[in-house]
Amino acid sequence: MATMKIKEARRAYTAQLEVLRNRQRKLLKEQEEHNRKFQYGSPEEAWNGGSGVVVELSEEYRKRAQELQEKIDQVKEQIEEHVKLRDEVIELETGIANVEAAKQQGEGMQEYGEEVAKCLEIARRIANGDKVPASDEKKLMDFNIEVYKAAKNMAVMNADKKHKEYESLWGEEKEKGENPNPHEMAEETQINVELPDIGLENEAPESGNI
């Protein structure tokens, strides 16, 4: 097991898949070439040249053919295992990104609802003829100019009533940081992953194979 970021795990599986698929191509090519070079059981036997004569393959040929097929089958299993592991990482990455996006959307809706409630309270206070900070009046104007005008008109009608003076509903607002990108956040998440040993010594992946 290894601990790494999701994006690092995805790249690691992809790199190993490149090596395995390159290895698979080489083995298939070697198998194809081997099948064209029959080695017969005795010096007297010769290539039949497509005549249809059945010849007995040598033990050396059979052994090599079996070895190649076993290696091809092994690489195929490794590729399938790596694809499965990489897909699981991608699925986890997608899930984390979706959860974060939904969380941000929910927080945005909640924040908007709170802003609406505050603006409506400011409108009520202004309509009663009460005094609110200029910053709160501007918030209401930016939110809905028509509601602001209606509140100011009602304030004239309530000018002779007893008024209150309020502090800002927003208080000292702190500068808000930007929400993290859900996809980038998912990529940076640390996870434990299994990277099967495929024997990379003296074997470099070819680019553009995935």
C-alpha positions as CSV (number, residue, x, y, z in Angstrom):
1,M,0.0,0.0,0.0
2,A,1.1,3.5,-0.8
3,T,-0.3,6.9,0.3
4,M,-0.5,9.5,-2.4
5,K,-2.8,12.1,-3.9
6,I,-5.6,10.8,-6.2
7,K,-4.1,12.6,-9.2
8,E,-0.7,10.9,-8.5
9,A,-2.4,7.5,-8.1
10,R,-4.2,7.9,-11.4
11,R,-1.0,8.9,-13.2
12,A,0.8,5.9,-11.6
13,Y,-1.7,3.4,-12.8
14,T,-1.7,5.0,-16.3
15,A,2.0,4.8,-16.5
16,Q,2.0,1.2,-15.5
17,L,-0.7,0.5,-18.0
18,E,1.5,2.0,-20.7
19,V,4.3,-0.4,-19.8
20,L,2.0,-3.4,-19.7
21,R,0.4,-2.6,-23.0
22,N,3.7,-2.0,-24.6
23,R,4.9,-5.4,-23.2
24,Q,1.7,-7.0,-24.5
25,R,2.3,-5.7,-28.0
26,K,5.9,-7.0,-28.0
27,L,4.9,-10.5,-26.8
28,L,2.1,-10.7,-29.4
29,K,4.6,-9.7,-32.1
30,E,7.1,-12.3,-30.8
31,Q,4.4,-14.9,-30.8
32,E,3.4,-14.1,-34.3
33,E,7.0,-14.3,-35.5
34,H,7.5,-17.6,-33.6
35,N,4.5,-19.1,-35.2
36,R,6.1,-18.4,-38.6
37,K,9.3,-20.2,-37.7
38,F,8.4,-23.8,-37.2
39,Q,11.2,-25.9,-35.7
40,Y,10.8,-29.5,-36.7
41,G,11.6,-32.7,-34.9
42,S,14.6,-33.7,-37.2
43,P,16.9,-32.1,-39.7
44,E,15.1,-33.9,-42.5
45,E,11.8,-32.1,-41.9
46,A,11.2,-29.0,-43.9
47,W,8.7,-26.2,-44.1
48,N,5.7,-27.6,-46.1
49,G,5.3,-24.4,-48.1
50,G,1.6,-24.4,-47.7
51,S,1.3,-27.9,-49.4
52,G,-0.9,-29.1,-46.6
53,V,1.6,-31.7,-45.4
54,V,1.2,-32.2,-41.6
55,V,4.5,-31.8,-39.8
56,E,5.3,-32.5,-36.2
57,L,6.5,-29.5,-34.3
58,S,9.7,-29.9,-32.2
59,E,9.6,-30.0,-28.4
60,E,11.6,-26.7,-28.4
61,Y,9.0,-25.0,-30.5
62,R,6.1,-26.3,-28.3
63,K,7.9,-25.2,-25.1
64,R,8.6,-21.7,-26.4
65,A,5.0,-21.3,-27.7
66,Q,3.7,-22.3,-24.3
67,E,6.0,-19.8,-22.5
68,L,4.9,-17.0,-24.8
69,Q,1.2,-17.8,-24.3
70,E,1.6,-17.9,-20.5
71,K,3.4,-14.5,-20.5
72,I,0.7,-13.0,-22.8
73,D,-2.1,-14.4,-20.4
74,Q,-0.2,-13.0,-17.4
75,V,0.1,-9.5,-19.0
76,K,-3.5,-9.6,-19.9
77,E,-4.5,-10.3,-16.3
78,Q,-2.2,-7.5,-15.1
79,I,-3.8,-5.0,-17.6
80,E,-7.3,-6.0,-16.4
81,E,-6.2,-5.6,-12.8
82,H,-4.7,-2.1,-13.4
83,V,-7.7,-0.9,-15.4
84,K,-10.0,-2.0,-12.5
85,L,-7.8,-0.2,-9.9
86,R,-7.5,2.9,-12.0
87,D,-11.2,3.0,-12.6
88,E,-11.8,2.7,-8.9
89,V,-9.6,5.7,-8.3
90,I,-11.4,7.7,-11.0
91,E,-14.7,6.8,-9.5
92,L,-13.6,7.9,-6.1
93,E,-12.3,11.2,-7.6
94,T,-15.6,11.8,-9.3
95,G,-17.5,11.1,-6.2
96,I,-15.5,13.5,-4.0
97,A,-15.8,16.2,-6.7
98,N,-19.6,15.7,-6.9
99,V,-20.0,15.9,-3.1
100,E,-17.9,19.1,-2.8
101,A,-19.9,20.7,-5.7
102,A,-23.2,19.8,-4.0
103,K,-21.9,21.1,-0.7
104,Q,-20.9,24.4,-2.3
105,Q,-24.2,24.7,-4.1
106,G,-26.1,24.1,-0.8
107,E,-24.0,26.6,1.0
108,G,-24.6,29.1,-1.8
109,M,-28.3,28.7,-1.6
110,Q,-28.3,29.0,2.2
111,E,-26.2,32.1,2.0
112,Y,-28.5,33.6,-0.6
113,G,-31.5,32.9,1.6
114,E,-29.8,34.6,4.6
115,E,-29.1,37.7,2.4
116,V,-32.7,37.8,1.3
117,A,-34.0,37.7,4.9
118,K,-31.6,40.5,5.9
119,C,-32.7,42.7,3.0
120,L,-36.3,42.2,3.8
121,E,-35.7,43.1,7.4
122,I,-33.9,46.3,6.3
123,A,-36.8,47.2,4.1
124,R,-39.2,46.7,7.1
125,R,-37.0,49.0,9.3
126,I,-36.8,51.7,6.7
127,A,-40.5,51.5,6.1
128,N,-41.1,52.1,9.8
129,G,-39.0,55.2,9.6
130,D,-36.2,53.7,11.6
131,K,-32.6,54.6,10.9
132,V,-30.3,52.0,9.4
133,P,-26.6,52.3,8.4
134,A,-26.0,53.6,4.9
135,S,-24.2,50.3,4.1
136,D,-27.5,48.4,4.8
137,E,-29.5,50.8,2.7
138,K,-27.0,50.1,-0.2
139,K,-27.4,46.4,0.3
140,L,-31.2,46.7,-0.1
141,M,-30.8,48.9,-3.1
142,D,-28.5,46.4,-4.8
143,F,-30.8,43.6,-3.9
144,N,-34.0,45.2,-5.2
145,I,-34.3,48.9,-6.0
146,E,-38.1,48.7,-6.2
147,V,-38.4,47.3,-2.7
148,Y,-36.0,50.0,-1.5
149,K,-38.1,52.8,-3.1
150,A,-41.3,51.4,-1.6
151,A,-39.8,51.2,1.8
152,K,-38.5,54.8,1.6
153,N,-42.0,56.0,0.5
154,M,-43.6,54.3,3.5
155,A,-40.9,55.9,5.7
156,V,-42.4,59.3,4.8
157,M,-45.8,58.2,6.0
158,N,-44.3,57.0,9.4
159,A,-42.1,60.1,9.8
160,D,-44.0,61.3,12.9
161,K,-43.7,58.0,14.8
162,K,-41.1,57.0,17.3
163,H,-38.0,55.6,15.5
164,K,-35.2,53.3,16.4
165,E,-31.7,53.3,15.3
166,Y,-30.1,50.0,14.2
167,E,-26.6,48.8,13.7
168,S,-25.8,46.9,10.5
169,L,-27.2,43.5,10.1
170,W,-24.0,42.4,8.4
171,G,-21.7,43.7,11.1
172,E,-18.1,43.8,10.1
173,E,-18.0,41.5,7.1
174,K,-14.8,39.6,6.5
175,E,-13.5,39.1,3.0
176,K,-14.6,35.8,1.7
177,G,-12.2,33.4,0.0
178,E,-13.1,31.6,-3.2
179,N,-14.5,28.2,-2.9
180,P,-12.0,25.5,-4.0
181,N,-12.5,23.9,-7.4
182,P,-14.3,20.6,-6.7
183,H,-12.2,18.7,-9.3
184,E,-8.9,20.1,-8.0
185,M,-9.9,19.3,-4.4
186,A,-10.7,15.7,-5.4
187,E,-7.4,15.4,-7.2
188,E,-5.5,16.6,-4.1
189,T,-7.2,14.1,-1.7
190,Q,-4.8,11.7,-0.1
191,I,-5.7,8.0,-0.4
192,N,-4.1,4.6,0.2
193,V,-3.6,2.7,-3.1
194,E,-2.1,-0.6,-4.2
195,L,0.4,-0.4,-6.9
196,P,1.2,-4.0,-8.1
197,D,4.8,-4.7,-8.9
198,I,5.1,-5.3,-12.7
199,G,8.8,-5.3,-12.9
200,L,9.7,-1.9,-14.5
201,E,13.5,-2.4,-14.5
202,N,15.0,-1.5,-17.8
203,E,11.6,-1.0,-19.3
204,A,10.3,2.5,-20.1
205,P,6.7,3.3,-21.2
206,E,6.0,4.6,-24.7
207,S,4.1,7.9,-24.8
208,G,0.8,8.1,-26.5
209,N,-0.3,4.5,-25.8
210,I,-3.2,5.3,-23.5
